[in-house]
Amino acid sequence: MSNPPTSAVAQKLGLKTKAEFPFYDLVVVGAGPAGLAAAVYGAADGLHTLLVEREAPGGQAGRSSRIENYLGFPMGLSGNDLARRAVTQARRFGTEILAPQEVTGVRIEGPTRVLKLADGSEIGTRALLIATGIAYRKLDLPGLDRLSGAGVYYYAPMSDAFSYRDGDIYIVGGANSAGQAAMYFSKFARKVTMLVRGKSLSDSMSQYLENQIVATKNIEVKLNTSVVGVEGGDRCENITIQDNKTHSTEQVSASALLIYAGAVPRTDWLAGVVERDAQGYIISGQHLVLEGKRPTGWTADRDPFYLETSVPGIFVAGDVRHRSAKGVTSGVGEGAMAVKLVHQYLGLL
């Protein structure tokens, strides 16, 4: 197969992309920590639950080399391991999982929320949970697209670490995901250099992780610094970095450039359906009630539940939610909480 679409590869591999039933009690869109938690608790509580994921279970957390502040795992665990355990748990309770499959739209038909999938099929549900998380933000730099996958990676998988043993790795970003990658790749690389636009790591990184980075001899942190160019023949060989204070630049040799430059929500398919903020994050709960007034078009004789959107019966959890506390732990908590609110909603129908 030459450059096949994801759907064709999934079909050849025998992955499940077609729903078994036309209607469900709960459909969860997105299999990051929030979506996986909702799938586990929804199915465990007796809801006929479907989980739809456009790529692979785990979301951004699935790419984390080590999550060390997750309750119950004092030695930490990888995002991939967390996702694998959660998928197994969800399936054991009876959750049906479609992956890779993408939801492209939703419409309201009375008490039913109808989802349109990328393959043209439709699925009905009594309650819908949006847990699509956030997608990595791409950089617009000379040479970057050409070398993407050849030494330049967004949220690089852990398996790539072995390819850069004794190399010089540069990481763009200063949040937890970038710090976790720096710690992991430092075990293999000769040197890891973090390029951070901000003036300190403390602004965006957990203190425990910052302490580990400071104590790791082969990790260097360059603050107020950006990457402005990437060069190489068949793969990344050099990058150009800029001091954001003096605007001076220098070219350095780089075995790899790993980019953890923030993220944006995946909510375009919900435009005109639920209320979103200026950045595209989905607004829910008390943030929808302004000066005592419920959102426009609200049909229920009550205020929206905490994780409920501007459409009754459509809920949101995790990083895609407006003003959420980003992270794995909060995502799992919101996914579990959303299921309880779904039960309250269904009990009022």
C-alpha positions as CSV (number, residue, x, y, z in Angstrom):
1,M,0.0,0.0,0.0
2,S,1.5,3.3,-1.1
3,N,0.8,6.2,1.3
4,P,-2.7,4.8,2.3
5,P,-5.2,6.7,4.4
6,T,-5.5,5.7,8.0
7,S,-8.9,4.1,7.4
8,A,-7.4,1.7,4.8
9,V,-4.6,0.7,7.1
10,A,-7.1,0.1,9.9
11,Q,-9.1,-2.1,7.7
12,K,-6.1,-4.2,6.6
13,L,-5.1,-4.6,10.3
14,G,-8.6,-5.7,11.2
15,L,-9.2,-2.8,13.6
16,K,-12.8,-2.0,14.5
17,T,-14.2,1.1,12.9
18,K,-17.9,0.2,12.5
19,A,-20.4,0.4,15.4
20,E,-22.3,-2.8,16.2
21,F,-25.5,-0.9,17.2
22,P,-27.3,2.2,15.8
23,F,-28.1,3.6,19.3
24,Y,-26.3,3.9,22.7
25,D,-26.9,5.3,26.1
26,L,-23.6,7.1,26.1
27,V,-21.2,7.9,23.3
28,V,-17.7,9.2,24.4
29,V,-15.7,11.1,21.7
30,G,-12.0,11.0,22.4
31,A,-10.0,8.3,24.2
32,G,-7.6,10.4,26.2
33,P,-7.6,10.1,30.0
34,A,-11.0,11.8,30.4
35,G,-12.6,9.7,27.7
36,L,-11.2,6.5,28.9
37,A,-12.3,7.2,32.5
38,A,-15.8,8.0,31.3
39,A,-15.9,4.8,29.2
40,V,-14.8,2.7,32.2
41,Y,-17.3,4.2,34.6
42,G,-20.1,4.5,32.1
43,A,-20.0,0.8,31.2
44,A,-19.4,-0.2,34.8
45,D,-22.5,1.6,35.8
46,G,-24.6,-0.2,33.2
47,L,-24.7,2.3,30.4
48,H,-24.5,0.9,26.9
49,T,-21.3,2.8,26.0
50,L,-19.4,3.5,22.8
51,L,-16.0,5.1,22.7
52,V,-14.8,6.8,19.4
53,E,-11.2,7.8,18.9
54,R,-9.8,9.4,15.7
55,E,-6.2,8.1,16.3
56,A,-5.2,5.8,19.1
57,P,-6.2,5.6,22.8
58,G,-4.2,7.7,25.2
59,G,-4.3,11.1,23.6
60,Q,-1.4,13.4,24.4
61,A,-0.9,11.6,27.7
62,G,-0.3,8.4,25.8
63,R,2.9,10.0,24.4
64,S,4.3,10.9,27.9
65,S,7.4,8.9,28.7
66,R,6.7,8.9,32.4
67,I,3.8,10.3,34.5
68,E,5.1,10.5,38.1
69,N,2.3,12.4,39.9
70,Y,-0.6,10.0,39.2
71,L,-2.2,8.7,42.3
72,G,-1.3,5.0,43.1
73,F,1.9,4.8,41.0
74,P,4.7,6.0,43.2
75,M,7.3,4.9,40.7
76,G,5.4,6.5,37.8
77,L,4.1,4.9,34.6
78,S,4.2,5.7,31.0
79,G,1.3,7.3,29.2
80,N,1.2,4.3,26.9
81,D,0.9,1.9,29.8
82,L,-1.9,4.0,31.4
83,A,-3.8,4.0,28.1
84,R,-3.3,0.2,27.6
85,R,-4.6,-0.6,31.1
86,A,-7.6,1.7,30.7
87,V,-8.6,0.2,27.3
88,T,-8.4,-3.3,28.8
89,Q,-10.5,-2.2,31.8
90,A,-13.1,-0.4,29.6
91,R,-13.5,-3.5,27.3
92,R,-13.8,-5.8,30.3
93,F,-16.8,-3.8,31.5
94,G,-18.4,-4.0,28.0
95,T,-17.4,-0.7,26.3
96,E,-17.4,-0.8,22.5
97,I,-14.4,1.0,21.1
98,L,-14.0,2.4,17.5
99,A,-10.5,3.4,16.6
100,P,-9.4,4.9,14.3
101,Q,-12.7,6.6,13.6
102,E,-13.6,10.2,13.5
103,V,-16.8,12.1,14.4
104,T,-17.4,14.9,11.9
105,G,-20.7,16.4,13.1
106,V,-23.6,16.2,15.5
107,R,-27.2,17.2,15.3
108,I,-30.0,17.3,17.8
109,E,-33.2,15.3,17.2
110,G,-35.4,15.7,20.3
111,P,-33.9,13.7,23.1
112,T,-31.4,12.0,20.7
113,R,-28.0,13.3,19.7
114,V,-27.0,12.0,16.3
115,L,-23.3,11.7,15.4
116,K,-22.0,11.6,11.9
117,L,-18.8,9.6,11.4
118,A,-16.1,10.2,8.8
119,D,-17.2,7.1,6.8
120,G,-20.7,8.6,6.4
121,S,-22.4,6.4,8.9
122,E,-24.5,7.8,11.8
123,I,-25.0,6.8,15.4
124,G,-27.7,7.9,17.9
125,T,-27.2,8.3,21.6
126,R,-29.1,9.5,24.6
127,A,-26.1,11.3,26.1
128,L,-22.8,12.5,24.5
129,L,-19.5,13.3,26.2
130,I,-16.9,15.4,24.3
131,A,-13.4,14.5,25.5
132,T,-11.4,15.2,22.4
133,G,-8.5,16.9,24.3
134,I,-6.1,19.2,22.5
135,A,-3.9,18.7,19.4
136,Y,-0.3,19.8,19.3
137,R,0.4,23.2,17.9
138,K,2.5,23.2,14.8
139,L,5.4,25.5,14.2
140,D,6.0,27.4,11.0
141,L,9.7,27.3,10.5
142,P,12.0,27.1,7.5
143,G,12.9,23.4,6.8
144,L,10.7,22.0,9.5
145,D,8.0,20.3,7.4
146,R,10.5,18.8,5.0
147,L,12.4,17.1,7.9
148,S,9.3,16.1,9.9
149,G,9.7,12.5,10.8
150,A,13.4,12.6,10.0
151,G,14.8,13.9,13.2
152,V,12.0,16.4,13.8
153,Y,9.1,15.2,15.8
154,Y,6.0,16.6,17.5
155,Y,5.5,14.7,20.9
156,A,8.1,12.0,19.9
157,P,7.3,8.4,20.9
158,M,9.6,6.8,23.5
159,S,10.8,4.3,21.1
160,D,12.7,7.0,19.2
161,A,15.0,7.5,22.2
162,F,17.1,4.4,21.2
163,S,17.8,6.0,17.9
164,Y,19.6,9.0,19.5
165,R,21.9,7.3,21.9
166,D,24.9,9.6,22.6
167,G,23.3,12.3,20.4
168,D,22.5,16.0,21.0
169,I,18.7,16.4,21.4
170,Y,16.9,19.8,21.5
171,I,13.4,20.0,23.0
172,V,11.1,23.0,22.3
173,G,8.7,23.7,25.2
174,G,8.6,24.2,28.9
175,A,5.5,22.4,30.2
176,N,5.3,19.0,31.9
177,S,5.2,17.0,28.6
178,A,8.4,18.7,27.5
179,G,10.0,18.1,30.9
180,Q,9.0,14.4,31.0
181,A,10.5,14.0,27.5
182,A,13.7,15.6,28.6
183,M,14.1,13.3,31.6
184,Y,13.4,10.2,29.5
185,F,15.7,11.1,26.5
186,S,18.5,12.2,28.8
187,K,18.9,8.5,29.7
188,F,20.1,7.9,26.1
189,A,21.3,11.1,24.6
190,R,24.7,12.7,25.3
191,K,23.0,16.0,26.0
192,V,19.4,17.3,26.1
193,T,18.8,21.0,25.7
194,M,15.4,22.5,26.5
195,L,14.5,25.7,24.5
196,V,12.0,27.6,26.6
197,R,10.3,30.8,25.4
198,G,9.4,31.9,29.0
199,K,11.6,33.3,31.7
200,S,11.4,30.3,34.0
201,L,10.2,26.7,34.1
202,S,8.1,27.3,37.2
203,D,5.5,29.2,35.1
204,S,4.4,26.0,33.3
205,M,6.0,23.0,34.9
206,S,5.3,21.0,38.1
207,Q,7.9,21.7,40.8
208,Y,8.9,18.0,41.2
209,L,9.7,17.8,37.5
210,E,11.6,21.0,37.5
211,N,13.7,19.8,40.5
212,Q,14.5,16.6,38.6
213,I,15.6,18.5,35.5
214,V,17.9,20.8,37.5
215,A,19.5,17.7,39.1
216,T,20.1,16.0,35.8
217,K,23.7,16.8,34.6
218,N,23.1,16.3,30.9
219,I,20.0,18.5,30.7
220,E,20.5,22.2,29.9
221,V,17.7,24.7,30.0
222,K,17.9,27.8,27.8
223,L,15.3,30.3,28.9
224,N,14.0,33.2,26.7
225,T,15.0,31.1,23.6
226,S,13.2,30.0,20.4
227,V,14.1,27.8,17.5
228,V,13.9,29.8,14.2
229,G,15.2,27.3,11.6
230,V,16.0,23.7,10.9
231,E,18.5,22.4,8.3
232,G,19.7,19.0,7.1
233,G,19.9,16.8,4.1
234,D,18.0,13.6,4.6
235,R,17.4,14.3,8.3
236,C,17.8,17.0,10.9
237,E,21.5,18.1,11.2
238,N,21.4,21.7,12.5
239,I,19.0,24.1,14.1
240,T,19.1,27.9,14.5
241,I,18.2,29.2,17.9
242,Q,17.4,32.8,18.9
243,D,17.9,34.7,22.1
244,N,14.5,36.4,22.5
245,K,16.0,39.3,24.5
246,T,18.9,40.2,22.3
247,H,17.5,38.7,19.1
248,S,21.0,37.2,18.4
249,T,21.0,33.8,16.7
250,E,23.4,30.8,16.6
251,Q,23.5,27.6,14.6
252,V,24.0,24.4,16.6
253,S,24.4,20.7,15.6
254,A,21.3,18.7,16.5
255,S,20.6,15.0,16.3
256,A,16.9,15.6,16.8
257,L,14.4,18.4,17.4
258,L,11.4,17.4,19.6
259,I,8.6,19.9,19.7
260,Y,6.2,20.3,22.7
261,A,5.0,23.8,21.8
262,G,1.5,23.8,23.3
263,A,-1.8,22.7,21.9
264,V,-5.2,23.7,20.5
265,P,-8.7,22.2,21.0
266,R,-10.2,20.0,18.3
267,T,-13.7,21.4,18.2
268,D,-14.4,22.7,14.7
269,W,-16.9,19.9,14.2
270,L,-19.0,21.4,17.0
271,A,-19.2,24.9,15.6
272,G,-22.8,26.2,15.8
273,V,-23.8,23.3,18.1
274,V,-22.4,24.1,21.5
275,E,-20.9,27.4,22.9
276,R,-17.1,27.7,22.6
277,D,-14.7,30.4,23.8
278,A,-12.5,32.4,21.4
279,Q,-9.9,29.7,21.4
280,G,-12.4,26.9,20.6
281,Y,-12.6,25.4,24.1
282,I,-16.1,24.2,25.1
283,I,-17.9,26.2,27.7
284,S,-19.8,24.3,30.4
285,G,-21.7,24.6,33.7
286,Q,-21.6,27.9,35.6
287,H,-19.6,29.6,32.8
288,L,-22.7,29.4,30.6
289,V,-25.0,31.2,33.1
290,L,-24.3,34.9,32.7
291,E,-26.0,37.4,35.0
292,G,-28.5,34.8,36.0
293,K,-29.4,34.0,32.4
294,R,-29.2,30.5,30.9
295,P,-27.5,30.0,27.5
296,T,-29.4,30.9,24.3
297,G,-31.4,27.9,23.1
298,W,-31.3,26.1,26.4
299,T,-34.4,23.9,26.6
300,A,-34.2,22.3,30.1
301,D,-36.1,23.8,33.1
302,R,-32.8,23.9,35.2
303,D,-29.3,25.3,35.0
304,P,-26.7,23.3,33.1
305,F,-24.9,20.7,35.2
306,Y,-21.2,21.4,36.0
307,L,-19.8,19.6,33.0
308,E,-22.8,20.1,30.7
309,T,-22.5,22.2,27.6
310,S,-25.0,24.7,26.2
311,V,-27.0,21.7,24.8
312,P,-28.7,19.5,27.4
313,G,-27.3,16.0,27.3
314,I,-24.0,17.0,25.7
315,F,-21.2,17.0,28.3
316,V,-17.5,17.9,28.1
317,A,-14.5,16.7,30.1
318,G,-10.8,17.1,30.1
319,D,-8.4,19.5,28.4
320,V,-11.0,20.5,25.8
321,R,-13.2,22.1,28.4
322,H,-13.0,25.9,29.0
323,R,-11.0,26.7,32.1
324,S,-10.2,23.1,32.9
325,A,-7.2,22.2,35.0
326,K,-5.1,20.6,32.3
327,G,-3.5,17.3,33.1
328,V,-4.0,13.5,33.4
329,T,-5.3,13.5,36.9
330,S,-7.9,16.2,36.4
331,G,-9.0,14.6,33.1
332,V,-9.6,11.2,34.7
333,G,-11.6,12.9,37.5
334,E,-13.7,14.9,35.1
335,G,-14.4,11.8,33.0
336,A,-15.7,9.9,36.0
337,M,-17.7,12.9,37.2
338,A,-19.3,13.3,33.8
339,V,-20.8,9.8,34.0
340,K,-22.5,10.7,37.3
341,L,-23.9,13.8,35.7
342,V,-25.1,11.8,32.7
343,H,-27.0,9.5,35.1
344,Q,-28.7,12.6,36.6
345,Y,-29.5,13.9,33.1
346,L,-31.0,10.6,32.0
347,G,-33.0,10.3,35.2
348,L,-34.8,13.6,34.3
349,L,-35.9,12.4,30.8
